[in-house]
Amino acid sequence: MTAQAVDITSELIAKLQTLAPEQQQQVLDFVEFLAQKYYQPEQMPEKRY
């Protein structure tokens, strides 16, 4: 993880902790939506026997 990613993650966590539980659930739902929308399975190399 790059330094920039760590900074963004830390900032996101800090802001998330200030929200009410209902708002935290909305954030979680949105993150799960984005993860599903942009999910790209890793290409597994073909097994050759």
Z-matrix of the N, CA and C atoms (Angstrom, degrees):
N
C 1 1.452
C 2 1.526 1 108.29
N 3 1.322 2 115.83 1 134.47
C 4 1.457 3 119.26 2 -178.84
C 5 1.521 4 110.71 3 -79.07
N 6 1.321 5 115.37 4 166.20
C 7 1.467 6 120.45 5 178.91
C 8 1.524 7 110.46 6 -61.02
N 9 1.328 8 116.70 7 -38.21
C 10 1.467 9 120.13 8 179.71
C 11 1.528 10 110.60 9 -64.53
N 12 1.329 11 117.07 10 -40.60
C 13 1.461 12 120.64 11 179.15
C 14 1.520 13 110.78 12 -64.88
N 15 1.329 14 116.78 13 -38.38
C 16 1.459 15 120.69 14 178.20
C 17 1.521 16 109.83 15 -64.76
N 18 1.341 17 117.20 16 -42.29
C 19 1.467 18 120.94 17 178.63
C 20 1.522 19 111.09 18 -61.72
N 21 1.318 20 117.11 19 -43.90
C 22 1.467 21 120.88 20 179.92
C 23 1.519 22 109.90 21 -65.55
N 24 1.327 23 117.21 22 -43.83
C 25 1.457 24 120.97 23 179.55
C 26 1.524 25 110.89 24 -61.65
N 27 1.322 26 117.22 25 -44.22
C 28 1.470 27 121.02 26 179.27
C 29 1.520 28 111.28 27 -63.39
N 30 1.316 29 116.54 28 -42.45
C 31 1.471 30 120.49 29 179.59
C 32 1.522 31 110.19 30 -65.74
N 33 1.317 32 116.84 31 -41.68
C 34 1.456 33 120.81 32 179.39
C 35 1.525 34 111.11 33 -62.52
N 36 1.319 35 117.09 34 -44.55
C 37 1.465 36 121.11 35 179.55
C 38 1.525 37 110.63 36 -63.48
N 39 1.326 38 116.63 37 -43.16
C 40 1.473 39 120.17 38 -179.64
C 41 1.527 40 110.73 39 -61.41
N 42 1.315 41 117.03 40 -43.45
C 43 1.469 42 120.29 41 179.75
C 44 1.522 43 111.29 42 -69.77
N 45 1.324 44 116.56 43 -38.19
C 46 1.455 45 121.11 44 179.65
C 47 1.524 46 111.07 45 -61.69
N 48 1.322 47 116.34 46 -38.30
C 49 1.466 48 120.77 47 -178.34
C 50 1.527 49 112.51 48 -67.17
N 51 1.325 50 117.50 49 -18.28
C 52 1.470 51 119.92 50 179.33
C 53 1.526 52 112.49 51 -85.82
N 54 1.332 53 117.24 52 -10.00
C 55 1.460 54 120.91 53 -176.94
C 56 1.519 55 111.31 54 -86.11
N 57 1.316 56 114.35 55 155.44
C 58 1.463 57 120.70 56 173.96
C 59 1.531 58 108.72 57 -68.39
N 60 1.339 59 117.29 58 155.74
C 61 1.466 60 119.90 59 -178.83
C 62 1.533 61 113.76 60 -53.75
N 63 1.322 62 117.70 61 -37.18
C 64 1.464 63 120.42 62 179.54
C 65 1.523 64 110.81 63 -64.75
N 66 1.326 65 116.53 64 -39.87
C 67 1.463 66 120.43 65 178.01
C 68 1.522 67 110.85 66 -70.11
N 69 1.324 68 117.54 67 -36.79
C 70 1.463 69 120.88 68 176.16
C 71 1.525 70 110.16 69 -61.07
N 72 1.330 71 117.24 70 -39.15
C 73 1.459 72 120.82 71 178.44
C 74 1.524 73 110.41 72 -64.68
N 75 1.342 74 116.95 73 -38.44
C 76 1.464 75 120.03 74 177.89
C 77 1.525 76 110.75 75 -64.00
N 78 1.321 77 116.64 76 -40.12
C 79 1.466 78 120.71 77 177.85
C 80 1.530 79 109.70 78 -63.64
N 81 1.316 80 116.45 79 -44.96
C 82 1.464 81 120.63 80 179.05
C 83 1.529 82 110.77 81 -60.56
N 84 1.320 83 116.67 82 -44.52
C 85 1.463 84 120.51 83 178.68
C 86 1.529 85 110.62 84 -59.59
N 87 1.332 86 116.77 85 -42.52
C 88 1.462 87 120.87 86 -179.22
C 89 1.528 88 111.26 87 -66.80
N 90 1.320 89 116.98 88 -41.69
C 91 1.465 90 120.78 89 178.80
C 92 1.525 91 110.19 90 -63.28
N 93 1.327 92 116.51 91 -41.69
C 94 1.458 93 119.89 92 177.57
C 95 1.524 94 111.22 93 -64.24
N 96 1.332 95 116.90 94 -38.50
C 97 1.464 96 121.44 95 175.71
C 98 1.524 97 110.38 96 -60.42
N 99 1.323 98 117.05 97 -47.41
C 100 1.468 99 120.46 98 179.82
C 101 1.520 100 111.44 99 -63.67
N 102 1.321 101 116.56 100 -41.34
C 103 1.458 102 120.10 101 179.89
C 104 1.524 103 110.74 102 -61.64
N 105 1.314 104 116.24 103 -40.33
C 106 1.456 105 119.80 104 179.67
C 107 1.527 106 110.85 105 -72.02
N 108 1.317 107 116.74 106 -40.13
C 109 1.467 108 121.08 107 -178.25
C 110 1.528 109 111.67 108 -63.82
N 111 1.309 110 116.72 109 -39.89
C 112 1.462 111 120.87 110 -174.74
C 113 1.524 112 113.49 111 -104.27
N 114 1.334 113 116.81 112 10.34
C 115 1.462 114 120.87 113 -179.01
C 116 1.524 115 109.89 114 -61.84
N 117 1.310 116 114.82 115 127.84
C 118 1.453 117 121.19 116 174.98
C 119 1.514 118 106.97 117 -130.86
N 120 1.328 119 116.24 118 107.81
C 121 1.465 120 117.48 119 -179.06
C 122 1.520 121 110.46 120 -61.59
N 123 1.324 122 114.60 121 143.82
C 124 1.456 123 119.30 122 178.42
C 125 1.516 124 108.89 123 -66.56
N 126 1.292 125 114.78 124 141.56
C 127 1.453 126 119.47 125 178.21
C 128 1.531 127 108.60 126 -73.47
N 129 1.305 128 115.51 127 119.29
C 130 1.456 129 120.16 128 178.06
C 131 1.527 130 107.75 129 -90.45
N 132 1.304 131 117.28 130 130.42
C 133 1.467 132 118.57 131 177.90
C 134 1.537 133 109.76 132 -64.16
N 135 1.304 134 114.99 133 144.43
C 136 1.458 135 119.92 134 179.12
C 137 1.520 136 110.19 135 -65.60
N 138 1.300 137 115.01 136 138.19
C 139 1.473 138 118.99 137 175.68
C 140 1.519 139 107.19 138 -84.85
N 141 1.292 140 115.08 139 130.17
C 142 1.456 141 119.36 140 177.45
C 143 1.517 142 108.47 141 -114.51
N 144 1.283 143 114.51 142 130.89
C 145 1.452 144 119.94 143 -177.87
C 146 1.504 145 110.70 144 -106.86
